[in-house]
């Protein structure tokens, strides 16, 4: 068969399969797809061009074959390693049947390559777009869609950028480096629960999964030798679930966050990550044995995998793991920013929600979402009305609203970011900032709204520090692009307007963003 004819047939199969997934047809379509491959790493040099292809694949979850979306055939997509200050071109090819975009999360790239609707049209099926990215900051970043994130990202479209610092002493020595993606999917009868083609479902709380994943696997294993230090670059790619991540029995040191180093290294028992937040953790395995990868909530412990430590002990490759380093340079830099603590905020955002109860109840009782599941994953807490009418909690760890959440959609729920100065909300808010400004922003997560919950707020294209939460000074800063506010929190951040262009700020719970929770800020 001619190669072009074969390619055309395979492309049609991919279109059919992804459309089938949307309408709940995983069982009949999964055998038509190529199997997912293992995630690899590619090292790019300044000026390189790298092709990144989005397509459908077959993956195994919990012993069942399911349809997922992948970059270059793997879930997660390839880890793309570049040098600090380098510029590379990501030649993105869309081989799905859906419009999509590629957002390089946390990267301070030129505005035209941010991969959002305010700077470019959709990349349509079979189209290609070149994203020219300059990596200003060392650390761990990631790429994902910015179209129907609730579907495309949740089904596997995510991958890491690792930016190697110019300064060889930026990080302490480590024997190995690992990238870990934490995520989840909602499974029903051995298949990924279907999505609506028209709108996002699970809009109140987000689409919590009942199957937790590390690097796309239900049970992930890391190999190590006694005495080794492993540096873990951890990213939360879930659409809503926060993770309290730990490695039971091992010593963990938090050394970095979203956009580089903390000013002071600290020993930690666990690391809390909201959707899209990252952490850089050094872990010491002193003895042979099995060390569980865990996510812990106040009521449950999830085992995500393990670190299997075996073999002969290895000598340390650097200073004692007991040493906690401090960056004098960062301390001086952040101390200057702390002066803004006493200044009033220039911008205030209030986070709220409203929804049409009658329409939600109509969908629940009238079968208005054909092909969608009816939930069946109530985790307790009072049923459909209990989560809404009960006492707000700092973090919603699970979906405890059952059908009420399943049948709430981006057409019946309106999550709100309100500018307190103007009263404008969501995309009607357009802040005008000047290049070089440091802008103090206060974000209030209102606990009195109809269904308050935590919100990870992400600013595109620029970085910020958290100055204080509930008037408690942050004494260990790190540059960030996302920060999670618990219910009732008031957070003061200092946004560095270092990158000109039209940028978005939004909640990184995908269903909340698609239900309105997004503003624009322009830097001129």
FIGU-670050 format. One record per residue (C-alpha): x, y, z; residue number from 1; residue in three letters. Coordinates in nm, 2 decimals, padded with zeros to 4 digits. Example, Ala and Ser with C-alpha at 12.3 -4.5 7.8 and 13.67 -1.06 7.14 Angstrom:
[[01.23, -00.45, 00.78], 1, ALA]
[[01.37, -00.11, 00.71], 2, SER]
END
This chain:
[[00.00, 00.00, 00.00], 1, UNK]
[[00.12, 00.35, -00.08], 2, UNK]
[[00.26, 00.53, 00.22], 3, UNK]
[[00.04, 00.84, 00.17], 4, UNK]
[[-00.27, 00.62, 00.15], 5, UNK]
[[-00.17, 00.43, 00.46], 6, UNK]
[[-00.12, 00.76, 00.65], 7, UNK]
[[-00.46, 00.89, 00.54], 8, UNK]
[[-00.63, 00.57, 00.66], 9, UNK]
[[-00.45, 00.59, 01.00], 10, UNK]
[[-00.55, 00.96, 01.03], 11, UNK]
[[-00.91, 00.87, 00.97], 12, UNK]
[[-00.89, 00.60, 01.23], 13, UNK]
[[-00.75, 00.85, 01.48], 14, UNK]
[[-01.04, 01.09, 01.41], 15, UNK]
[[-01.30, 00.82, 01.46], 16, UNK]
[[-01.14, 00.70, 01.78], 17, UNK]
[[-01.12, 01.03, 01.95], 18, UNK]
[[-01.47, 01.12, 01.85], 19, UNK]
[[-01.58, 00.78, 01.98], 20, UNK]
[[-01.41, 00.85, 02.31], 21, UNK]
[[-01.62, 01.17, 02.35], 22, UNK]
[[-01.94, 00.98, 02.30], 23, UNK]
[[-01.84, 00.69, 02.53], 24, UNK]
[[-01.72, 00.44, 02.26], 25, UNK]
[[-01.39, 00.33, 02.41], 26, UNK]
[[-01.48, -00.04, 02.41], 27, UNK]
[[-01.51, -00.06, 02.03], 28, UNK]
[[-01.23, 00.17, 01.93], 29, UNK]
[[-00.94, 00.09, 02.15], 30, UNK]
[[-00.81, -00.19, 01.93], 31, UNK]
[[-00.76, 00.04, 01.63], 32, UNK]
[[-00.49, 00.25, 01.79], 33, UNK]
[[-00.11, 00.21, 01.83], 34, UNK]
[[00.01, 00.12, 02.18], 35, UNK]
[[00.16, 00.40, 02.39], 36, UNK]
[[00.54, 00.40, 02.42], 37, UNK]
[[00.75, 00.47, 02.72], 38, UNK]
[[00.82, 00.83, 02.80], 39, UNK]
[[01.17, 00.93, 02.69], 40, UNK]
[[01.39, 01.23, 02.72], 41, UNK]
[[01.52, 01.45, 02.45], 42, UNK]
[[01.81, 01.70, 02.49], 43, UNK]
[[01.79, 02.01, 02.27], 44, UNK]
[[02.06, 02.26, 02.20], 45, UNK]
[[02.01, 02.63, 02.13], 46, UNK]
[[01.85, 02.68, 01.79], 47, UNK]
[[01.72, 02.32, 01.76], 48, UNK]
[[01.38, 02.24, 01.61], 49, UNK]
[[01.19, 01.95, 01.76], 50, UNK]
[[00.86, 01.80, 01.63], 51, UNK]
[[00.59, 01.73, 01.89], 52, UNK]
[[00.29, 01.54, 01.77], 53, UNK]
[[-00.05, 01.50, 01.96], 54, UNK]
[[-00.24, 01.19, 01.87], 55, UNK]
[[-00.45, 00.91, 02.02], 56, UNK]
[[-00.30, 00.59, 02.16], 57, UNK]
[[-00.39, 00.27, 02.35], 58, UNK]
[[-00.27, 00.26, 02.71], 59, UNK]
[[-00.32, 00.01, 02.99], 60, UNK]
[[-00.47, 00.13, 03.32], 61, UNK]
[[-00.53, -00.12, 03.59], 62, UNK]
[[-00.51, -00.41, 03.35], 63, UNK]
[[-00.76, -00.26, 03.10], 64, UNK]
[[-00.69, -00.12, 02.76], 65, UNK]
[[-00.81, 00.24, 02.72], 66, UNK]
[[-00.79, 00.51, 02.47], 67, UNK]
[[-00.58, 00.81, 02.57], 68, UNK]
[[-00.41, 01.11, 02.40], 69, UNK]
[[-00.04, 01.14, 02.38], 70, UNK]
[[00.25, 01.36, 02.27], 71, UNK]
[[00.49, 01.16, 02.05], 72, UNK]
[[00.31, 00.84, 02.15], 73, UNK]
[[00.37, 00.85, 02.52], 74, UNK]
[[00.18, 00.96, 02.84], 75, UNK]
[[00.34, 01.18, 02.97], 76, UNK]
[[00.50, 01.32, 02.66], 77, UNK]
[[00.87, 01.33, 02.62], 78, UNK]
[[01.08, 01.52, 02.88], 79, UNK]
[[01.24, 01.80, 02.68], 80, UNK]
[[01.57, 01.91, 02.84], 81, UNK]
[[01.72, 02.25, 02.74], 82, UNK]
[[01.98, 02.49, 02.88], 83, UNK]
[[01.90, 02.80, 03.07], 84, UNK]
[[01.88, 03.09, 02.82], 85, UNK]
[[01.85, 02.87, 02.52], 86, UNK]
[[01.59, 02.92, 02.24], 87, UNK]
[[01.44, 02.62, 02.07], 88, UNK]
[[01.15, 02.57, 01.83], 89, UNK]
[[00.87, 02.32, 01.91], 90, UNK]
[[00.71, 02.22, 01.58], 91, UNK]
[[00.37, 02.12, 01.71], 92, UNK]
[[00.16, 01.88, 01.49], 93, UNK]
[[-00.21, 01.82, 01.57], 94, UNK]
[[-00.30, 01.46, 01.47], 95, UNK]
[[-00.62, 01.45, 01.69], 96, UNK]
[[-00.96, 01.53, 01.55], 97, UNK]
[[-01.00, 01.83, 01.79], 98, UNK]
[[-00.88, 02.19, 01.78], 99, UNK]
[[-00.60, 02.24, 02.03], 100, UNK]
[[-00.32, 02.47, 02.13], 101, UNK]
[[00.02, 02.41, 02.31], 102, UNK]
[[00.08, 02.61, 02.62], 103, UNK]
[[00.43, 02.61, 02.77], 104, UNK]
[[00.33, 02.65, 03.13], 105, UNK]
[[00.56, 02.88, 03.34], 106, UNK]
[[00.79, 02.96, 03.05], 107, UNK]
[[00.85, 03.34, 03.00], 108, UNK]
[[00.84, 03.31, 02.63], 109, UNK]
[[00.75, 03.58, 02.37], 110, UNK]
[[00.38, 03.65, 02.40], 111, UNK]
[[00.28, 03.53, 02.05], 112, UNK]
[[00.39, 03.17, 02.15], 113, UNK]
[[00.19, 03.15, 02.47], 114, UNK]
[[-00.06, 02.91, 02.31], 115, UNK]
[[-00.39, 03.08, 02.42], 116, UNK]
[[-00.69, 03.21, 02.23], 117, UNK]
[[-00.59, 03.58, 02.29], 118, UNK]
[[-00.27, 03.54, 02.09], 119, UNK]
[[-00.34, 03.27, 01.83], 120, UNK]
[[-00.62, 03.08, 01.66], 121, UNK]
[[-00.67, 02.71, 01.73], 122, UNK]
[[-00.43, 02.46, 01.57], 123, UNK]
[[-00.69, 02.26, 01.38], 124, UNK]
[[-00.66, 01.88, 01.30], 125, UNK]
[[-00.37, 01.81, 01.07], 126, UNK]
[[-00.23, 02.16, 01.12], 127, UNK]
[[00.12, 02.25, 01.24], 128, UNK]
[[00.24, 02.55, 01.44], 129, UNK]
[[00.60, 02.65, 01.53], 130, UNK]
[[00.64, 02.76, 01.89], 131, UNK]
[[00.96, 02.95, 01.94], 132, UNK]
[[01.05, 02.93, 02.32], 133, UNK]
[[01.32, 03.10, 02.51], 134, UNK]
[[01.39, 02.94, 02.85], 135, UNK]
[[01.48, 03.23, 03.08], 136, UNK]
[[01.46, 03.04, 03.41], 137, UNK]
[[01.62, 02.71, 03.54], 138, UNK]
[[01.39, 02.45, 03.69], 139, UNK]
[[01.09, 02.24, 03.59], 140, UNK]
[[00.81, 02.36, 03.36], 141, UNK]
[[00.55, 02.17, 03.15], 142, UNK]
[[00.35, 02.18, 02.84], 143, UNK]
[[-00.02, 02.10, 02.79], 144, UNK]
[[-00.32, 02.21, 02.58], 145, UNK]
[[-00.52, 02.53, 02.64], 146, UNK]
[[-00.83, 02.41, 02.46], 147, UNK]
[[-01.07, 02.18, 02.65], 148, UNK]
[[-00.81, 02.11, 02.92], 149, UNK]
[[-01.07, 01.91, 03.11], 150, UNK]
[[-01.07, 01.65, 02.83], 151, UNK]
[[-00.74, 01.68, 02.64], 152, UNK]
[[-00.50, 01.73, 02.94], 153, UNK]
[[-00.70, 01.48, 03.15], 154, UNK]
[[-00.66, 01.21, 02.88], 155, UNK]
[[-00.28, 01.24, 02.87], 156, UNK]
[[-00.16, 01.55, 02.69], 157, UNK]
[[00.11, 01.68, 02.93], 158, UNK]
[[00.49, 01.67, 02.94], 159, UNK]
[[00.78, 01.84, 03.11], 160, UNK]
[[01.05, 02.09, 03.02], 161, UNK]
[[01.36, 02.06, 03.23], 162, UNK]
[[01.58, 02.36, 03.22], 163, UNK]
[[01.95, 02.30, 03.32], 164, UNK]
[[02.10, 02.59, 03.51], 165, UNK]
[[02.41, 02.77, 03.38], 166, UNK]
[[02.55, 02.76, 03.73], 167, UNK]
[[02.66, 02.41, 03.80], 168, UNK]
[[02.62, 02.46, 04.18], 169, UNK]
[[02.26, 02.59, 04.15], 170, UNK]
[[02.13, 02.25, 04.27], 171, UNK]
[[02.31, 02.02, 04.52], 172, UNK]
[[02.47, 01.71, 04.37], 173, UNK]
[[02.23, 01.42, 04.31], 174, UNK]
[[02.29, 01.06, 04.19], 175, UNK]
[[01.98, 01.06, 03.96], 176, UNK]
[[01.70, 01.29, 03.84], 177, UNK]
[[01.34, 01.18, 03.79], 178, UNK]
[[01.04, 01.37, 03.65], 179, UNK]
[[00.71, 01.26, 03.81], 180, UNK]
[[00.37, 01.36, 03.69], 181, UNK]
[[00.08, 01.32, 03.94], 182, UNK]
[[-00.26, 01.29, 03.79], 183, UNK]
[[-00.59, 01.10, 03.79], 184, UNK]
[[-00.87, 00.97, 03.56], 185, UNK]
[[-01.23, 00.88, 03.62], 186, UNK]
[[-01.29, 00.52, 03.53], 187, UNK]
[[-01.63, 00.34, 03.48], 188, UNK]
[[-01.66, -00.03, 03.40], 189, UNK]
[[-01.29, -00.05, 03.31], 190, UNK]
[[-01.30, 00.25, 03.07], 191, UNK]
[[-01.24, 00.62, 03.10], 192, UNK]
[[-01.58, 00.78, 03.17], 193, UNK]
[[-01.70, 00.97, 02.87], 194, UNK]
[[-01.70, 01.35, 02.82], 195, UNK]
[[-01.95, 01.59, 02.67], 196, UNK]
[[-01.86, 01.73, 02.33], 197, UNK]
[[-02.06, 02.05, 02.41], 198, UNK]
[[-01.93, 02.16, 02.75], 199, UNK]
[[-01.73, 02.07, 03.06], 200, UNK]
[[-01.91, 01.86, 03.31], 201, UNK]
[[-01.83, 01.82, 03.68], 202, UNK]
[[-01.81, 02.20, 03.68], 203, UNK]
[[-01.88, 02.26, 04.05], 204, UNK]
[[-01.59, 02.06, 04.20], 205, UNK]
[[-01.40, 01.95, 03.90], 206, UNK]
[[-01.37, 01.60, 03.75], 207, UNK]
[[-01.20, 01.41, 04.04], 208, UNK]
[[-01.07, 01.08, 03.91], 209, UNK]
[[-01.10, 00.75, 04.10], 210, UNK]
[[-00.77, 00.61, 03.95], 211, UNK]
[[-00.46, 00.79, 04.05], 212, UNK]
[[-00.15, 00.79, 03.83], 213, UNK]
[[00.22, 00.86, 03.84], 214, UNK]
[[00.37, 00.91, 03.50], 215, UNK]
[[00.05, 00.77, 03.35], 216, UNK]
[[00.08, 00.44, 03.55], 217, UNK]
[[-00.14, 00.30, 03.83], 218, UNK]
[[00.17, 00.16, 04.00], 219, UNK]
[[00.50, 00.33, 03.93], 220, UNK]
[[00.84, 00.20, 04.03], 221, UNK]
[[01.17, 00.39, 04.07], 222, UNK]
[[01.49, 00.19, 04.11], 223, UNK]
[[01.76, 00.31, 04.35], 224, UNK]
[[02.07, 00.19, 04.54], 225, UNK]
[[02.13, 00.24, 04.91], 226, UNK]
[[02.29, 00.58, 04.99], 227, UNK]
[[02.17, 00.74, 04.67], 228, UNK]
[[02.01, 01.09, 04.65], 229, UNK]
[[01.74, 01.12, 04.38], 230, UNK]
[[01.62, 01.46, 04.27], 231, UNK]
[[01.25, 01.45, 04.19], 232, UNK]
[[01.09, 01.71, 03.96], 233, UNK]
[[00.72, 01.67, 04.06], 234, UNK]
[[00.43, 01.82, 03.86], 235, UNK]
[[00.06, 01.80, 03.94], 236, UNK]
[[-00.12, 01.75, 03.61], 237, UNK]
[[-00.46, 01.66, 03.75], 238, UNK]
[[-00.75, 01.88, 03.64], 239, UNK]
[[-00.87, 01.93, 04.00], 240, UNK]
[[-00.71, 01.69, 04.26], 241, UNK]
[[-00.46, 01.84, 04.50], 242, UNK]
[[-00.18, 01.60, 04.60], 243, UNK]
[[-00.01, 01.58, 04.94], 244, UNK]
[[00.29, 01.38, 04.81], 245, UNK]
[[00.54, 01.19, 05.02], 246, UNK]
[[00.78, 00.90, 05.01], 247, UNK]
[[00.72, 00.70, 05.33], 248, UNK]
[[01.04, 00.61, 05.52], 249, UNK]
[[01.27, 00.83, 05.31], 250, UNK]
[[01.42, 01.17, 05.40], 251, UNK]
[[01.29, 01.45, 05.18], 252, UNK]
[[01.43, 01.79, 05.13], 253, UNK]
[[01.23, 02.06, 04.94], 254, UNK]
[[01.48, 02.26, 04.73], 255, UNK]
[[01.27, 02.42, 04.45], 256, UNK]
[[00.93, 02.52, 04.33], 257, UNK]
[[00.75, 02.64, 04.01], 258, UNK]
[[01.02, 02.86, 03.88], 259, UNK]
[[01.35, 02.77, 04.05], 260, UNK]
[[01.51, 02.74, 04.39], 261, UNK]
[[01.37, 02.83, 04.73], 262, UNK]
[[01.58, 03.08, 04.91], 263, UNK]
[[01.63, 02.81, 05.19], 264, UNK]
[[01.62, 02.44, 05.16], 265, UNK]
[[01.40, 02.27, 05.42], 266, UNK]
[[01.33, 01.91, 05.53], 267, UNK]
[[00.97, 01.81, 05.48], 268, UNK]
[[00.74, 01.52, 05.56], 269, UNK]
[[00.53, 01.58, 05.24], 270, UNK]
[[00.47, 01.84, 04.97], 271, UNK]
[[00.12, 01.98, 04.90], 272, UNK]
[[00.07, 02.06, 04.53], 273, UNK]
[[-00.24, 02.21, 04.37], 274, UNK]
[[-00.30, 02.15, 03.99], 275, UNK]
[[-00.01, 02.28, 03.78], 276, UNK]
[[00.22, 02.35, 04.08], 277, UNK]
[[00.56, 02.19, 04.08], 278, UNK]
[[00.82, 02.09, 04.34], 279, UNK]
[[01.18, 02.00, 04.33], 280, UNK]
[[01.26, 01.74, 04.60], 281, UNK]
[[01.59, 01.58, 04.70], 282, UNK]
[[01.53, 01.24, 04.85], 283, UNK]
[[01.79, 01.03, 05.04], 284, UNK]
[[01.75, 00.65, 05.05], 285, UNK]
[[01.98, 00.54, 05.33], 286, UNK]
[[01.90, 00.16, 05.33], 287, UNK]
[[01.77, -00.11, 05.11], 288, UNK]
[[01.40, -00.17, 05.11], 289, UNK]
[[01.07, -00.06, 04.96], 290, UNK]
[[00.96, 00.31, 05.00], 291, UNK]
[[00.60, 00.37, 04.91], 292, UNK]
[[00.50, 00.67, 04.69], 293, UNK]
[[00.20, 00.81, 04.87], 294, UNK]
[[-00.07, 01.07, 04.85], 295, UNK]
[[-00.23, 01.14, 05.20], 296, UNK]
[[-00.55, 01.31, 05.28], 297, UNK]
[[-00.70, 01.36, 05.63], 298, UNK]
[[-00.90, 01.04, 05.58], 299, UNK]
[[-00.71, 00.82, 05.34], 300, UNK]
[[-00.37, 00.71, 05.22], 301, UNK]
[[-00.33, 00.63, 04.85], 302, UNK]
[[-00.03, 00.42, 04.74], 303, UNK]
[[00.09, 00.54, 04.40], 304, UNK]
[[00.39, 00.32, 04.36], 305, UNK]
[[00.72, 00.26, 04.52], 306, UNK]
[[01.09, 00.32, 04.52], 307, UNK]
[[01.27, -00.01, 04.52], 308, UNK]
[[01.62, 00.03, 04.68], 309, UNK]
[[01.86, -00.27, 04.64], 310, UNK]
[[02.22, -00.34, 04.58], 311, UNK]
[[02.55, -00.24, 04.74], 312, UNK]
[[02.56, 00.10, 04.92], 313, UNK]
[[02.71, 00.39, 04.72], 314, UNK]
[[02.93, 00.66, 04.86], 315, UNK]
[[02.80, 01.01, 04.89], 316, UNK]
[[02.87, 01.23, 04.58], 317, UNK]
[[02.86, 01.56, 04.76], 318, UNK]
[[02.81, 01.72, 05.10], 319, UNK]
[[02.61, 01.55, 05.37], 320, UNK]
[[02.24, 01.53, 05.29], 321, UNK]
[[02.19, 01.69, 05.64], 322, UNK]
[[02.32, 02.02, 05.50], 323, UNK]
[[02.05, 02.28, 05.43], 324, UNK]
[[02.18, 02.53, 05.18], 325, UNK]
[[02.07, 02.89, 05.17], 326, UNK]
[[02.10, 03.12, 04.86], 327, UNK]
[[02.24, 03.45, 04.97], 328, UNK]
[[02.16, 03.60, 04.63], 329, UNK]
[[01.79, 03.49, 04.65], 330, UNK]
[[01.77, 03.61, 05.01], 331, UNK]
[[01.88, 03.96, 04.91], 332, UNK]
[[01.65, 03.96, 04.61], 333, UNK]
[[01.34, 03.85, 04.81], 334, UNK]
[[01.42, 04.08, 05.11], 335, UNK]
[[01.38, 04.37, 04.87], 336, UNK]
[[01.04, 04.24, 04.76], 337, UNK]
[[00.92, 04.19, 05.12], 338, UNK]
[[00.92, 04.57, 05.15], 339, UNK]
[[00.59, 04.55, 04.96], 340, UNK]
[[00.42, 04.38, 05.26], 341, UNK]
[[00.34, 04.72, 05.42], 342, UNK]
[[00.20, 04.86, 05.09], 343, UNK]
[[-00.17, 04.84, 05.00], 344, UNK]
[[-00.26, 04.61, 04.72], 345, UNK]
[[-00.29, 04.77, 04.37], 346, UNK]
[[-00.53, 04.50, 04.26], 347, UNK]
[[-00.78, 04.29, 04.45], 348, UNK]
[[-00.95, 03.98, 04.31], 349, UNK]
[[-01.24, 03.80, 04.48], 350, UNK]
[[-01.31, 03.43, 04.40], 351, UNK]
[[-01.68, 03.33, 04.40], 352, UNK]
[[-01.93, 03.10, 04.23], 353, UNK]
[[-02.29, 03.11, 04.12], 354, UNK]
[[-02.50, 02.84, 03.95], 355, UNK]
[[-02.84, 02.77, 03.82], 356, UNK]
[[-02.98, 02.51, 04.06], 357, UNK]
[[-03.30, 02.45, 03.86], 358, UNK]
[[-03.10, 02.37, 03.54], 359, UNK]
[[-02.87, 02.13, 03.72], 360, UNK]
[[-03.16, 01.95, 03.88], 361, UNK]
[[-03.33, 01.94, 03.54], 362, UNK]
[[-03.03, 01.77, 03.39], 363, UNK]
[[-03.02, 01.52, 03.68], 364, UNK]
[[-03.38, 01.42, 03.67], 365, UNK]
[[-03.45, 01.47, 03.30], 366, UNK]
[[-03.16, 01.28, 03.14], 367, UNK]
[[-03.04, 01.59, 02.96], 368, UNK]
[[-02.69, 01.46, 02.92], 369, UNK]
[[-02.72, 01.16, 02.70], 370, UNK]
[[-02.42, 00.94, 02.69], 371, UNK]
[[-02.29, 01.08, 03.02], 372, UNK]
[[-02.25, 00.88, 03.33], 373, UNK]
[[-02.48, 00.95, 03.63], 374, UNK]
[[-02.19, 00.96, 03.87], 375, UNK]
[[-02.20, 00.68, 04.12], 376, UNK]
[[-01.88, 00.81, 04.29], 377, UNK]
[[-02.02, 00.98, 04.59], 378, UNK]
[[-01.75, 00.97, 04.86], 379, UNK]
[[-01.98, 01.06, 05.15], 380, UNK]
[[-02.02, 01.40, 05.31], 381, UNK]
[[-02.40, 01.43, 05.29], 382, UNK]
[[-02.49, 01.34, 04.93], 383, UNK]
[[-02.57, 01.59, 04.65], 384, UNK]
[[-02.67, 01.88, 04.88], 385, UNK]
[[-02.43, 01.81, 05.17], 386, UNK]
[[-02.12, 01.94, 05.01], 387, UNK]
[[-02.29, 02.26, 04.91], 388, UNK]
[[-02.48, 02.33, 05.23], 389, UNK]
[[-02.23, 02.20, 05.48], 390, UNK]
[[-01.95, 02.38, 05.66], 391, UNK]
[[-01.67, 02.49, 05.41], 392, UNK]
[[-01.34, 02.30, 05.45], 393, UNK]
[[-01.00, 02.44, 05.36], 394, UNK]
[[-00.94, 02.17, 05.09], 395, UNK]
[[-01.18, 01.95, 04.91], 396, UNK]
[[-00.98, 01.63, 04.87], 397, UNK]
[[-01.26, 01.42, 04.69], 398, UNK]
[[-01.58, 01.47, 04.50], 399, UNK]
[[-01.84, 01.44, 04.77], 400, UNK]
[[-02.13, 01.58, 04.57], 401, UNK]
[[-02.21, 01.28, 04.35], 402, UNK]
[[-02.46, 01.35, 04.07], 403, UNK]
[[-02.48, 01.72, 04.17], 404, UNK]
[[-02.12, 01.76, 04.05], 405, UNK]
[[-02.15, 01.53, 03.75], 406, UNK]
[[-02.44, 01.71, 03.61], 407, UNK]
[[-02.32, 02.06, 03.68], 408, UNK]
[[-02.17, 02.20, 03.35], 409, UNK]
[[-01.99, 02.50, 03.22], 410, UNK]
[[-02.33, 02.62, 03.10], 411, UNK]
[[-02.50, 02.60, 03.44], 412, UNK]
[[-02.21, 02.70, 03.67], 413, UNK]
[[-02.03, 03.03, 03.67], 414, UNK]
[[-01.70, 03.05, 03.86], 415, UNK]
[[-01.60, 03.41, 03.91], 416, UNK]
[[-01.28, 03.62, 03.94], 417, UNK]
[[-01.41, 03.97, 04.04], 418, UNK]
[[-01.21, 04.28, 04.03], 419, UNK]
[[-01.30, 04.46, 04.35], 420, UNK]
[[-01.22, 04.81, 04.22], 421, UNK]
[[-01.44, 04.79, 03.91], 422, UNK]
[[-01.69, 04.51, 03.99], 423, UNK]
[[-01.60, 04.36, 03.65], 424, UNK]
[[-01.58, 03.98, 03.63], 425, UNK]
[[-01.38, 03.72, 03.44], 426, UNK]
[[-01.30, 03.81, 03.08], 427, UNK]
[[-01.44, 04.16, 03.13], 428, UNK]
[[-01.14, 04.23, 03.35], 429, UNK]
[[-00.84, 04.36, 03.16], 430, UNK]
[[-00.57, 04.50, 03.37], 431, UNK]
[[-00.32, 04.75, 03.21], 432, UNK]
[[00.03, 04.72, 03.36], 433, UNK]
[[00.36, 04.88, 03.27], 434, UNK]
[[00.67, 04.68, 03.18], 435, UNK]
[[00.90, 04.66, 03.48], 436, UNK]
[[00.63, 04.72, 03.74], 437, UNK]
[[00.60, 04.52, 04.06], 438, UNK]
[[00.23, 04.48, 04.12], 439, UNK]
[[00.09, 04.38, 04.46], 440, UNK]
[[-00.22, 04.17, 04.40], 441, UNK]
[[-00.45, 04.05, 04.68], 442, UNK]
[[-00.66, 03.74, 04.61], 443, UNK]
[[-00.96, 03.66, 04.84], 444, UNK]
[[-01.11, 03.31, 04.83], 445, UNK]
[[-01.45, 03.41, 04.96], 446, UNK]
[[-01.58, 03.14, 05.20], 447, UNK]
[[-01.94, 03.27, 05.19], 448, UNK]
[[-02.01, 03.20, 04.82], 449, UNK]
[[-02.25, 02.92, 04.72], 450, UNK]
[[-01.99, 02.64, 04.71], 451, UNK]
[[-01.64, 02.76, 04.81], 452, UNK]
[[-01.33, 02.54, 04.76], 453, UNK]
[[-00.96, 02.57, 04.69], 454, UNK]
[[-00.83, 02.74, 04.37], 455, UNK]
[[-00.49, 02.72, 04.21], 456, UNK]
[[-00.44, 03.06, 04.04], 457, UNK]
[[-00.20, 03.07, 03.75], 458, UNK]
[[-00.05, 03.38, 03.58], 459, UNK]
[[00.08, 03.32, 03.23], 460, UNK]
[[00.41, 03.45, 03.09], 461, UNK]
[[00.53, 03.62, 03.41], 462, UNK]
[[00.63, 03.52, 03.76], 463, UNK]
[[00.54, 03.62, 04.12], 464, UNK]
[[00.62, 03.56, 04.48], 465, UNK]
[[00.38, 03.49, 04.76], 466, UNK]
[[00.42, 03.77, 05.01], 467, UNK]
[[00.18, 03.65, 05.28], 468, UNK]
[[-00.12, 03.43, 05.34], 469, UNK]
[[-00.38, 03.55, 05.59], 470, UNK]
[[-00.13, 03.81, 05.70], 471, UNK]
[[00.13, 03.55, 05.78], 472, UNK]
[[00.46, 03.65, 05.63], 473, UNK]
[[00.62, 03.41, 05.38], 474, UNK]
[[00.97, 03.36, 05.52], 475, UNK]
[[01.09, 03.12, 05.25], 476, UNK]
[[01.01, 03.25, 04.90], 477, UNK]
[[01.04, 03.10, 04.56], 478, UNK]
[[00.94, 03.24, 04.22], 479, UNK]
[[00.60, 03.09, 04.12], 480, UNK]
[[00.35, 03.10, 03.84], 481, UNK]
[[00.07, 02.92, 04.03], 482, UNK]
[[-00.04, 02.93, 04.39], 483, UNK]
[[-00.33, 02.74, 04.56], 484, UNK]
[[-00.56, 02.93, 04.79], 485, UNK]
[[-00.75, 02.72, 05.04], 486, UNK]
[[-01.11, 02.81, 05.11], 487, UNK]
[[-01.12, 03.14, 05.31], 488, UNK]
[[-00.76, 03.23, 05.23], 489, UNK]
[[-00.65, 03.58, 05.15], 490, UNK]
[[-00.32, 03.57, 04.96], 491, UNK]
[[-00.09, 03.87, 04.88], 492, UNK]
[[00.13, 03.81, 04.58], 493, UNK]
[[00.38, 04.04, 04.41], 494, UNK]
[[00.36, 04.00, 04.03], 495, UNK]
[[00.67, 04.09, 03.83], 496, UNK]
[[00.56, 04.25, 03.50], 497, UNK]
[[00.88, 04.15, 03.32], 498, UNK]
[[00.73, 04.02, 02.99], 499, UNK]
[[00.52, 04.24, 02.76], 500, UNK]
[[00.21, 04.12, 02.59], 501, UNK]
[[-00.15, 04.00, 02.65], 502, UNK]
[[-00.16, 03.74, 02.92], 503, UNK]
[[-00.42, 03.53, 03.10], 504, UNK]
[[-00.46, 03.46, 03.47], 505, UNK]
[[-00.70, 03.19, 03.57], 506, UNK]
[[-00.79, 02.90, 03.80], 507, UNK]
[[-00.61, 02.59, 03.70], 508, UNK]
[[-00.89, 02.36, 03.79], 509, UNK]
[[-00.99, 02.30, 03.43], 510, UNK]
[[-01.36, 02.29, 03.48], 511, UNK]
[[-01.35, 02.62, 03.67], 512, UNK]
[[-01.15, 02.79, 03.40], 513, UNK]
[[-01.40, 02.67, 03.14], 514, UNK]
[[-01.68, 02.79, 03.36], 515, UNK]
[[-01.55, 03.15, 03.34], 516, UNK]
[[-01.28, 03.18, 03.59], 517, UNK]
[[-01.02, 03.38, 03.38], 518, UNK]
[[-00.90, 03.74, 03.34], 519, UNK]
[[-00.66, 03.91, 03.11], 520, UNK]
[[-00.37, 04.14, 03.20], 521, UNK]
[[-00.18, 04.34, 02.95], 522, UNK]
[[00.18, 04.45, 03.00], 523, UNK]
[[00.29, 04.74, 02.78], 524, UNK]
END
